Amino acid sequence: RRVALSDCEHPSEKHETTFSRVYSRKSVVSHEAICTSVDWQTALQEFIESKREQGVTELTCAQLDARCRAFFEQMEIAHFGEITPAIMMRYCRWLNVAKGTHKTCKDYYASIGQFIRWCVVMKYINGNPLENVKPKFKKPKSADQERRRWEDSELHQLLSHPVFIQAPVKVMWVTSLVLYQGMRPGEVCQLRINDIGDIDGIDTISITDGGDKQRVKNTQSVRVVPLHNHLIDSGFLCYVDLRRQQGHCQLFDYKPTGRNQDWSRSYCNQFAKLLTEAGFTAGDRPTA
């Protein structure tokens, strides 16, 4: 049948068919060369930079970078071609053994998953080694086991302790806002005076990324919430007015520090020291 088909072909058609096959083979070779010409370190730098351009915070970028590097180093991956479904399954086993919580395992796997899918789109990897992999990690612990939680007795011990009562005003107010408003320390430390407002007679706090170097964890974190009555009764609005009269823009004197531009680093260090002085043992206590 092959001879008969060949005899029926017009010379020009035969030439075109042969050329197409040769060109196709060259294309495959060229594509494979592209996929192996970029090392994972260079690709990772490009990936992280693309995240920065999307507005991802420096802290998240640093976490992505560290978690992706953990994969290549632990699995001893030198080239993209070595990443297979079997390698991904081995990595899942390593995470279950080496990493603590269910959330940590998921976060590490999700980070390298993001990077690999990005590399597939960029043609740095042929095929998707994640396609048929269904990772299974340790069963998640209860919320109380995942993170040390504050007991009522511990809150009473802290808030009534002379060390806390005599703490700097900003430490006292940041701690109170974290406690009564359900805010992250970084969200509180970056507050501006103008973030405290009034809507239809209700005192509010705006958590936003609209100010200079202000940031939130994700888009859902941007919100406006009523000010807790306890804070109002404790004189928080008087503190806000005093800062305004003094000509300040920021509600507190904290500044973003370090590579990740962390607003809460100084406060968290102060709070940890305060906990120690109040009788809470390091390593066996809840945190900010």
KOLLUM-12966 format. One record per residue: x, y, z of N, C-alpha, C, O in turn; residue in one letter. Coordinates in steps of 0.2 Angstrom, whole numbers, padded with zeros to 4 digits, always signed. Atoms other than C-alpha are relative to their C-alpha. Example, Ala and Ser with C-alpha at 12.3 -4.5 7.8 and 13.67 -1.06 7.14 Angstrom:
2
+0004-0006+0000+0062-0022+0039+0004+0006+0000+0009+0005+0003A/-0004-0006-0001+0068-0005+0036-0004+0005+0003-0001+0011+0004S/
% end
This chain:
288
+0004-0006+0000+0000+0000+0000+0004+0006+0000+0003+0011-0003R/-0004-0006-0001+0014+0012+0004+0003+0001-0007+0004+0007-0009R/-0003-0001+0007+0022+0009-0014-0005+0003-0004-0004+0007-0008V/+0006-0003+0004+0005+0012-0022-0001+0007+0001-0002+0011-0003A/+0001-0007-0001+0003+0028-0013+0005+0004-0002+0004+0010-0005L/-0006-0004+0002+0020+0034-0017+0000+0001-0008+0002+0006-0010S/+0000+0000+0008+0017+0030-0036-0005+0005-0002-0005+0008-0007D/+0006-0005+0001+0001+0041-0035+0002+0007+0001-0001+0012-0001C/-0002-0007-0002+0010+0056-0028+0003+0004-0006+0007+0001-0009E/-0003-0005+0005+0014+0071-0039+0007+0002+0003+0008+0002+0009H/-0007-0002-0002+0033+0075-0038+0000+0006+0005+0003+0006+0010P/+0000-0006-0004+0029+0092-0031-0003-0001+0007-0001+0001+0012S/+0004+0002-0007+0017+0085-0018+0005-0004+0004+0005-0004+0010E/-0005+0004-0004+0030+0072-0013+0005+0004+0003+0007+0003+0009K/-0005-0004-0003+0043+0085-0011-0003+0004+0006+0001+0005+0011H/+0003-0004-0005+0031+0096-0001-0001-0004+0007+0000-0002+0012E/+0002+0004-0005+0026+0081+0010+0007-0002+0004+0007-0002+0010T/-0007+0001-0003+0045+0077+0013+0002+0006+0004+0005+0005+0010T/-0002-0006-0003+0049+0095+0017-0004+0001+0007-0001+0003+0012F/+0004-0001-0006+0034+0096+0030+0003-0005+0005+0003-0003+0011S/-0002+0005-0005+0040+0080+0039+0007+0002+0003+0008+0002+0009R/-0006-0003-0003+0058+0087+0040+0000+0006+0004+0003+0007+0009V/+0001-0006-0003+0052+0104+0045-0003-0002+0007-0001+0002+0012Y/+0003+0002-0006+0041+0096+0058+0005-0003+0005+0005-0001+0011S/-0005+0003-0004+0056+0086+0065+0005+0005+0003+0006+0005+0009R/-0005-0005-0002+0067+0101+0066-0004+0005+0005-0001+0007+0010K/+0004-0004-0005+0053+0111+0075+0000-0004+0007+0000+0000+0012S/+0000+0004-0006+0052+0097+0088+0007+0001+0004+0007+0002+0010V/-0007+0000-0003+0071+0097+0091+0001+0007+0002+0004+0008+0008V/-0001-0007-0002+0071+0116+0092-0004+0002+0006-0002+0005+0011S/+0005-0001-0005+0056+0116+0104+0003-0003+0007+0003+0000+0012H/-0003+0004-0005+0065+0103+0115+0007+0004+0003+0008+0005+0009E/-0006-0004-0002+0081+0114+0115-0002+0006+0004+0001+0008+0009A/+0002-0006-0004+0071+0129+0121-0002-0002+0007+0000+0001+0012I/+0002+0002-0007+0064+0119+0135+0005-0002+0005+0005-0002+0011C/-0006+0002-0004+0081+0113+0141+0005+0006+0001+0010+0005+0004T/-0005-0005+0000+0090+0129+0138+0000+0005+0006+0005+0008+0007S/+0000-0004-0005+0084+0138+0153+0000-0004+0007-0004-0009+0008V/+0000+0004-0006+0089+0132+0170-0005+0003+0005-0008+0008+0004D/+0006-0001-0005+0077+0132+0185+0001+0006+0004-0004+0010+0006W/-0001-0006-0004+0086+0146+0194-0002+0006-0003-0005+0011-0001Q/+0002-0006+0004+0084+0158+0180-0007+0001-0001-0010+0006+0000T/+0007+0000+0001+0066+0153+0177-0003+0002+0006-0008+0006+0006A/+0003-0002-0007+0062+0155+0196+0001+0007+0001-0004+0010+0003L/-0001-0007-0001+0069+0172+0196-0005+0004-0005-0008+0009-0003Q/+0005-0003+0004+0058+0177+0181-0007-0001+0002-0011+0003+0002E/+0007+0001-0003+0043+0169+0189-0001+0004+0006-0007+0007+0006F/+0001-0005-0006+0045+0179+0205+0000+0007-0002-0004+0011+0001I/+0000-0007+0003+0048+0195+0195-0007+0001-0003-0010+0006-0002E/+0006-0001+0003+0032+0192+0186-0006+0000+0006-0011+0004+0005S/+0005-0001-0006+0023+0190+0203+0000+0007+0003-0005+0010+0005K/-0001-0007-0003+0030+0207+0209-0004+0004-0005-0007+0009-0003R/+0003-0005+0005+0024+0215+0193-0008-0001+0001-0012+0004-0001E/+0007+0001-0001+0006+0208+0197-0002+0003+0007-0008+0003+0009Q/+0002-0003-0006+0007+0217+0214+0000-0005+0006-0002-0003+0011G/-0001+0004-0006+0011+0202+0225+0005+0002+0005+0010+0005+0003V/-0005-0003-0005+0019+0207+0241+0006-0003+0000+0007-0009-0002T/-0007+0002+0000+0037+0205+0244+0001-0006+0005+0004-0011+0004E/+0000+0006-0005+0033+0193+0259-0002-0006-0004+0001-0012-0003L/+0003+0006+0003+0023+0181+0248+0005-0002-0006+0006-0008-0007T/-0006+0002+0005+0037+0182+0234+0005-0004+0003+0008-0008+0001C/-0006+0004-0004+0050+0177+0247-0002-0007+0002+0002-0012+0001A/+0002+0006-0002+0039+0163+0253+0000-0005-0007+0002-0011-0006Q/+0000+0004+0006+0036+0157+0235+0007-0002-0002+0008-0008-0004L/-0007+0001+0002+0055+0158+0231+0003-0006+0005+0006-0011+0002D/-0003+0005-0005+0060+0148+0247-0004-0007-0001+0000-0012-0001A/+0004+0006+0001+0046+0135+0244+0002-0004-0006+0003-0010-0006R/-0002+0003+0006+0051+0132+0226+0007-0003+0000+0008-0008-0002C/-0007+0002-0001+0069+0131+0230+0001-0007+0004+0005-0011+0003R/+0000+0006-0005+0065+0118+0244-0001-0006-0005+0002-0012-0003A/+0002+0006+0004+0058+0106+0230+0006-0002-0004+0008-0008-0004F/-0006+0002+0005+0073+0107+0218+0006-0002+0005+0009-0007+0002F/-0006+0002-0004+0086+0105+0233-0002-0007+0003+0003-0011+0003E/+0001+0006-0004+0077+0091+0242-0001-0006-0005+0001-0011-0004Q/+0001+0006+0005+0073+0081+0226+0006+0000-0005+0007-0004-0009M/-0006+0000+0004+0090+0085+0219-0001+0001-0008+0002-0003-0012E/+0002-0002+0007+0083+0092+0202+0005+0005-0003+0006+0010+0000I/-0005-0005+0003+0096+0099+0191-0003+0003-0006-0001+0009-0008A/+0003-0003+0006+0086+0101+0175-0008-0002+0000-0010-0006+0003H/+0008+0001+0000+0067+0103+0171-0002-0007-0002-0007-0010+0000F/+0002+0007+0003+0067+0086+0161+0000-0005+0006-0003-0010+0004G/+0000+0005-0005+0070+0077+0178-0007+0000+0004-0008-0004+0008E/+0006-0001-0004+0053+0083+0185-0006-0005-0004-0008-0003-0009I/+0005+0005+0003+0041+0068+0182-0006-0001+0006-0005+0002+0011T/+0006+0001-0005+0024+0063+0191+0003-0004+0006+0001-0003+0011P/-0003+0004-0006+0035+0050+0201+0004+0005+0004+0003+0004+0011A/-0004-0004-0004+0046+0064+0207-0005+0004+0004-0004+0006+0010I/+0005-0004-0004+0031+0074+0212-0003-0004+0006-0005-0001+0011M/+0003+0005-0005+0024+0059+0222+0005-0001+0005+0003-0001+0011M/-0006+0001-0004+0041+0057+0230+0000+0007+0005+0001+0006+0011R/+0000-0007-0004+0040+0076+0235-0006+0000+0005-0005+0003+0011Y/+0006+0000-0005+0023+0073+0243+0002-0004+0006+0000-0002+0012C/-0002+0004-0006+0030+0059+0254+0005+0004+0004+0004+0004+0010R/-0004-0004-0004+0044+0070+0259-0003+0006+0004-0001+0007+0010W/+0003-0005-0004+0033+0084+0264-0004-0002+0006-0004+0000+0011L/+0004+0003-0005+0022+0073+0274+0005-0002+0006+0003-0002+0012N/-0005+0002-0005+0038+0067+0284+0003+0006+0003+0004+0007+0009V/-0004-0005-0003+0048+0083+0285-0004+0006+0002-0001+0010+0007A/+0003-0006-0002+0035+0097+0287-0006-0002+0005-0008-0008+0005K/+0005+0001-0006+0023+0099+0302-0007-0001-0002-0010-0007-0002G/+0007+0000+0000+0006+0103+0298-0003-0001-0007+0001-0001-0012T/+0004+0001+0007-0007+0099+0284+0001+0006-0004+0002+0006-0010H/+0000-0007+0004-0007+0118+0279+0007+0001-0002+0007+0003-0008K/-0007-0002+0002+0012+0119+0278+0001-0005-0006+0004-0002-0011T/-0001+0005+0006+0012+0103+0266-0004+0003-0006-0001+0003-0011C/+0004-0003+0006-0002+0111+0255+0003+0006-0002+0004+0007-0009K/-0003-0007+0002+0007+0128+0255+0006-0002-0004+0007+0002-0010D/-0006+0002+0004+0023+0120+0249-0001-0003-0007+0002-0001-0012Y/+0002+0004+0006+0015+0109+0236-0003+0005-0005-0002+0005-0011Y/+0004-0005+0004+0004+0124+0230+0005+0005-0003+0004+0007-0009A/-0005-0005+0002+0020+0135+0228+0003-0003-0006+0004+0000-0011S/-0004+0003+0006+0030+0123+0217-0005-0002-0006-0003-0002-0012I/+0005+0001+0005+0013+0119+0208-0001+0006-0005-0001+0006-0011G/+0001-0006+0004+0011+0137+0203+0006+0001-0005+0005+0003-0011Q/-0006-0001+0004+0029+0138+0197+0000-0005-0006+0002-0003-0012F/+0000+0005+0005+0028+0122+0187-0005+0001-0006-0004+0001-0012I/+0005-0002+0005+0012+0127+0178+0002+0006-0004+0000+0007-0010R/-0003-0006+0003+0020+0144+0174+0005-0002-0005+0005+0000-0011W/-0006+0002+0005+0035+0135+0166-0003-0004-0006+0000-0003-0011C/+0003+0003+0005+0023+0124+0156-0003+0005-0005-0002+0004-0011V/+0002-0006+0004+0015+0140+0149+0006+0003-0004+0005+0005-0010V/-0006-0004+0003+0032+0148+0146+0004-0005-0005+0009-0003-0008M/-0003+0005+0005+0037+0132+0136+0007-0002+0003+0011-0005-0001K/-0006+0002-0003+0051+0128+0149+0000-0007+0002+0005-0010+0003Y/+0001+0007-0002+0044+0111+0153-0005-0003-0006-0010+0000-0007I/+0005+0003+0005+0036+0099+0140-0005-0004+0004-0003-0009+0008N/+0005+0003-0004+0020+0093+0147-0001+0002+0007+0004+0006+0009G/+0001-0002-0007+0013+0095+0164+0001-0006+0005-0004-0010+0005N/-0001+0005-0004+0020+0083+0177-0005-0001+0006-0005-0005+0010P/+0005+0000-0005+0006+0088+0189-0006-0003-0002-0011-0004+0002L/+0007+0002+0003-0008+0082+0178-0003-0006+0003-0009-0006+0005E/+0003+0006-0003-0010+0065+0185+0001-0001+0007+0000-0007+0010N/-0002+0001-0007-0004+0068+0203-0005+0003+0004-0007+0008+0003V/+0005-0002-0005-0016+0069+0217+0003-0001+0007+0003-0006+0010K/-0004+0000-0006-0006+0074+0232-0005-0002+0006-0011+0001+0007P/+0003+0001-0006-0012+0067+0249+0004+0001+0006+0010-0002+0007K/-0004-0002-0006-0006+0075+0265-0003-0002+0006-0009-0005+0006F/+0002+0002-0006-0008+0072+0283-0007+0003+0001-0008+0008-0001K/+0007-0002-0002-0026+0074+0290+0001+0007+0004+0005+0007+0008K/+0000-0006-0004-0028+0092+0296-0002-0001+0007-0007-0004+0009P/+0001+0000-0007-0027+0094+0314-0006+0005+0002-0008+0009-0003K/+0005-0005-0001-0041+0104+0323+0003+0007+0001+0010+0007+0002S/-0002-0007+0000-0039+0123+0324+0004+0001+0006+0009+0004+0006A/-0003-0001-0006-0034+0122+0342+0007-0003+0000+0012-0001+0003D/-0006+0003+0000-0020+0110+0338+0005+0003-0005+0011+0003-0004Q/-0004-0003+0006-0014+0119+0322+0004+0006+0003+0010+0007+0002E/-0003-0006-0003-0010+0135+0332-0002+0001+0007-0008+0001+0009R/+0002-0001-0007-0009+0139+0350-0005+0006+0001-0003+0011-0001R/+0005-0005-0001-0024+0149+0355+0000+0003+0007+0001-0001+0012R/+0000-0003-0007-0027+0161+0369-0006-0002+0004-0012-0003+0001W/+0005+0002-0005-0037+0155+0384-0003+0007+0003+0001+0011+0004E/+0003-0005-0003-0049+0167+0393+0005+0002+0006+0006+0008+0008D/-0005-0001-0006-0037+0165+0409+0006+0004-0002+0009+0008+0001S/-0006-0003+0003-0022+0170+0398-0001+0007-0002+0003+0011+0000E/+0001-0007+0002-0030+0185+0391-0001+0005+0007+0002+0010+0007L/+0001-0004-0006-0035+0191+0409+0007+0001+0003+0009+0006+0006H/-0007-0001-0003-0017+0187+0415+0004+0005-0004+0008+0009+0000Q/-0003-0005+0004-0010+0198+0401-0002+0007+0001+0001+0011+0003L/+0003-0006+0000-0022+0212+0401+0000+0004+0007+0000+0010+0007L/+0000-0002-0007-0022+0214+0420+0007+0001+0003+0008+0003+0008S/-0007+0000-0003-0003+0212+0422+0003+0007+0000+0002+0011-0005H/-0003-0007+0000+0007+0228+0427+0004+0001-0006+0005+0007-0008P/-0004-0001+0005+0019+0225+0413-0004+0003-0006-0002+0007-0010V/+0004-0002+0006+0005+0227+0400-0003+0007+0001-0004+0011-0003F/+0003-0007-0001-0004+0242+0409+0005+0005+0000+0003+0011-0002I/-0005-0005+0001+0013+0251+0409+0003+0000-0006+0008+0004-0007Q/-0004+0000+0006+0018+0247+0392-0001+0006-0004-0006+0010-0003A/+0001-0006+0004+0020+0261+0379-0007+0000-0003-0010-0005-0005P/+0007-0001+0002+0003+0268+0373-0001-0004-0007-0006-0007-0008V/+0001+0003+0006+0006+0262+0355-0001-0008+0000-0005-0011-0003K/+0000+0007-0001+0009+0244+0361-0007-0002+0003-0010-0007+0000V/+0007+0002-0003-0007+0244+0371-0006+0001-0005-0010-0004-0005M/+0005-0001+0005-0018+0251+0357+0000-0005-0006-0005-0008-0008W/-0001+0005+0005-0011+0239+0344-0003-0006+0002-0006-0010-0001V/+0002+0007-0003-0014+0224+0355-0007+0000+0001-0011-0005-0001T/+0008+0000-0001-0032+0230+0359-0003+0000-0007-0008-0003-0007S/+0004+0000+0006-0036+0233+0341+0001-0007-0003-0004-0010-0006L/-0001+0006+0003-0029+0216+0336-0005-0005+0004-0008-0009+0000V/+0005+0004-0004-0040+0208+0350-0007+0001-0001-0011-0003-0003L/+0007-0002+0001-0056+0218+0348-0002+0000-0007-0008+0000-0008Y/+0002-0001+0007-0056+0221+0329+0001-0006-0004-0001-0006-0010Q/-0001+0006+0004-0050+0204+0323+0005+0002-0005+0004-0001-0011G/-0004-0002+0005-0036+0212+0314+0007-0003+0000+0009-0005+0006M/-0007+0003+0000-0018+0206+0309+0004+0006+0003+0003+0012+0002R/-0004-0005-0003-0004+0215+0318+0002+0005-0006+0003+0011-0004P/-0002-0005+0006+0002+0222+0301-0005+0005-0002-0003+0010-0004G/+0006-0005+0002-0015+0229+0297+0000+0006+0005-0002+0011+0003E/+0001-0005-0005-0015+0238+0313+0006+0005+0000+0005+0011+0000V/-0006-0004+0000+0003+0245+0313+0000+0005-0006+0004+0010-0005C/-0001-0004+0005+0001+0252+0296-0006+0005-0001-0006+0009-0006Q/+0006-0005+0000-0016+0262+0300+0002+0007-0001+0007+0009+0003L/-0001-0007+0000-0016+0280+0295-0006+0003+0004-0011+0000+0005R/+0006-0004-0004-0027+0293+0305-0006+0000-0004-0011+0000-0001I/+0006-0001+0004-0038+0295+0290-0004-0007-0001-0009-0007-0004N/+0003+0007+0000-0042+0276+0291-0005-0001+0005-0009-0005+0005D/+0005+0000-0005-0052+0280+0306-0006+0005-0002-0004+0011-0002I/+0005-0004+0003-0069+0287+0300-0007-0001+0003-0007-0004+0009G/+0007+0000-0003-0087+0289+0303-0005-0001-0006-0005+0003-0011D/+0005+0001+0005-0101+0282+0292-0007-0001+0003-0009-0005+0007I/+0007-0001-0003-0119+0287+0296+0000+0000+0007-0004-0004+0010D/+0000+0000-0008-0114+0290+0314+0003-0005+0003+0003-0006+0009G/-0003+0006-0003-0105+0274+0316+0008+0001-0001+0010+0002-0007I/-0007-0001+0000-0086+0275+0320+0003-0006-0003+0001-0012-0001D/-0003+0005+0004-0076+0264+0308+0007+0000-0001+0010+0005+0001T/-0007+0001+0001-0059+0257+0304+0000-0002-0008-0003-0007-0009I/-0001+0003+0007-0054+0255+0285+0007-0003+0000+0012-0001+0001S/-0006+0004+0001-0042+0241+0282+0001+0000-0008-0003-0002-0012I/-0001-0001+0007-0034+0246+0265+0007+0000-0002+0011+0000+0002T/-0007-0001+0002-0019+0246+0254+0001+0006-0004+0005+0007-0009D/+0000-0006+0004-0022+0263+0247+0005+0005+0002+0007+0010-0002G/-0005-0004-0003-0009+0272+0258+0007-0002-0002+0008-0007-0005G/-0007+0002+0002+0010+0273+0255+0002-0006+0004+0002-0006+0010D/-0003+0006-0002+0017+0256+0257-0005-0004+0004-0003-0009+0007K/+0005+0004-0004+0001+0250+0265-0001-0007-0005-0001-0006-0011Q/+0001+0006+0003-0003+0232+0260-0005-0005+0004-0005-0004+0010R/+0005+0005-0004-0016+0218+0264+0002-0007-0003+0006-0007-0008V/-0002+0007+0001-0014+0199+0263-0003-0002-0007+0000-0005-0011K/+0003+0001+0007-0027+0198+0248-0005+0005-0001-0007+0009+0003N/+0005-0005+0001-0041+0207+0240-0006+0000+0005-0009+0005+0006T/+0006+0001-0005-0054+0200+0252+0002+0004+0007-0003+0005+0011Q/-0002-0004-0006-0044+0209+0266-0001+0007+0000-0002+0010+0006S/+0002-0007+0000-0049+0226+0261-0007+0000+0002-0012-0003-0001V/+0007+0000-0003-0064+0230+0272+0000+0006+0004+0004+0010+0006R/+0001-0005-0005-0072+0243+0283-0004-0003+0005-0009-0006+0004V/+0004+0004-0006-0078+0237+0300-0001+0006+0005+0002+0010+0006V/+0002-0004-0006-0087+0246+0315+0006+0000+0005+0009-0006+0006P/-0004+0000-0006-0076+0251+0329-0003-0003+0006-0009-0001+0008L/+0002+0004-0005-0078+0240+0344-0002+0005+0006+0002+0010+0007H/+0002-0005-0006-0088+0249+0359+0005+0000+0005+0006+0005+0008N/-0005+0000-0005-0074+0243+0371+0005+0005-0002+0008+0009+0003H/-0006-0004+0002-0061+0253+0361-0003+0008+0001+0001+0012+0003L/+0002-0007-0001-0072+0269+0361-0001+0002+0007+0001+0007+0009I/+0001-0002-0007-0076+0268+0379+0007+0000+0004+0008+0004+0009D/-0007+0000-0003-0057+0265+0383+0004+0007-0002+0009+0008+0000S/-0003-0006+0002-0053+0282+0374+0004+0000-0006+0008+0004-0007G/-0004+0001+0007-0046+0276+0357-0001+0006-0004+0004+0008-0007F/+0001-0005+0004-0054+0290+0348+0003+0007+0002+0005+0011-0001L/-0004-0006-0003-0046+0303+0360+0007-0001-0002+0011+0004-0004C/-0007+0001+0003-0029+0295+0355+0000+0002-0007+0005+0005-0009Y/+0000-0002+0007-0034+0297+0337+0000+0007-0001+0004+0010-0005V/+0000-0007+0001-0038+0315+0339+0006+0003+0002+0009+0008-0001D/-0006-0002-0003-0022+0318+0349+0005+0000-0006+0009+0004-0007L/-0004+0001+0005-0012+0311+0335-0001+0005-0006+0004+0007-0009R/+0002-0005+0006-0021+0322+0322+0002+0007+0002+0005+0010-0002R/-0002-0006-0002-0018+0337+0332+0008+0001+0000+0010+0007-0001Q/-0007+0000+0000+0000+0333+0333+0003+0000-0007+0009+0001-0008Q/-0002+0000+0007+0001+0333+0314+0002-0006-0003+0006-0006-0008G/-0002+0006+0002+0004+0315+0312-0004-0003-0006-0010-0001-0006H/+0004+0003+0006-0001+0305+0296-0002-0007+0002-0008-0010+0002C/+0001+0006-0002+0001+0288+0303-0003-0001+0007-0001+0004+0012Q/+0003+0000-0006-0009+0282+0318+0005-0002+0006+0005-0001+0011L/-0006+0002-0004+0007+0274+0326+0006+0001-0003+0007+0003-0009F/-0006-0002+0003+0025+0277+0324+0004-0006-0003+0010-0006-0004D/-0003+0005+0003+0029+0260+0317+0001+0001-0008-0002+0004-0011Y/-0002-0001+0007+0038+0259+0300+0001-0007-0003+0003-0012+0000K/-0001+0006+0003+0039+0245+0287+0008-0001+0000+0012+0003-0002P/-0007+0002+0000+0056+0236+0289+0002-0006-0003-0003-0011-0004T/-0002+0006+0003+0066+0223+0281-0001-0001-0007-0005+0003-0010G/+0001+0001+0007+0066+0215+0264-0007+0000-0001-0009+0002-0007R/+0007+0001+0001+0048+0211+0266-0005+0006+0002-0011+0006+0001N/+0004-0007-0002+0043+0229+0272-0005-0002+0005-0011+0000+0004Q/+0005+0003-0005+0035+0221+0287-0002+0006+0005+0003+0008+0009D/+0002-0005-0004+0025+0234+0297+0000-0002+0007+0001+0002+0012W/+0001+0002-0006+0023+0223+0312+0006-0003+0004+0005-0005+0010S/-0005+0004-0003+0040+0216+0315+0002+0003+0007+0003+0000+0012R/-0002-0003-0006+0045+0229+0329-0005-0001+0005-0004-0002+0011S/+0005+0002-0005+0028+0227+0337+0000-0007+0003+0000-0008+0009Y/+0000+0007-0003+0029+0208+0338+0006-0001+0004+0005-0005+0009C/-0006+0001-0004+0046+0209+0345-0001+0003+0007+0000+0000+0012N/+0002-0003-0007+0040+0221+0359-0005-0004+0003-0005-0005+0009Q/+0005+0004-0003+0025+0210+0362+0002-0006+0003+0000-0009+0008F/-0003+0007-0002+0035+0194+0363+0004+0002+0007+0004-0002+0012A/-0003-0002-0006+0046+0203+0376-0005+0001+0006-0003+0000+0012K/+0005-0001-0005+0031+0209+0385-0003-0006+0003-0004-0007+0009L/+0003+0007-0002+0024+0191+0386+0005-0003+0005+0003-0006+0010L/-0005+0003-0005+0040+0185+0394+0000+0003+0006+0000+0000+0012T/+0000-0003-0006+0040+0198+0407-0007-0001+0004-0007+0000+0010E/+0006+0001-0004+0022+0194+0411-0001-0007+0002-0006-0009+0004A/+0000+0007-0002+0026+0176+0414-0002-0005-0005-0003-0011-0003G/+0002+0005+0005+0022+0167+0398+0007-0002-0003+0012+0001-0005F/-0007+0003+0002+0036+0155+0393+0000-0001-0008-0004-0003-0011T/-0001+0000+0008+0043+0156+0375+0000-0007-0002+0002-0012+0001A/+0001+0007+0003+0039+0141+0364-0006-0003+0003-0008-0008+0000G/+0006+0003-0003+0024+0137+0375-0005+0005+0002-0008+0006+0007D/+0005-0005-0001+0012+0152+0373-0003+0002-0007+0000+0001-0012R/+0003-0003+0006+0000+0160+0361+0004+0006-0002+0008+0009+0002P/-0004-0005+0003+0007+0174+0350-0005+0006-0002-0011+0005-0002T/+0004-0006+0003+0001+0191+0343-0004-0003-0006-0008+0001-0009A/
% end
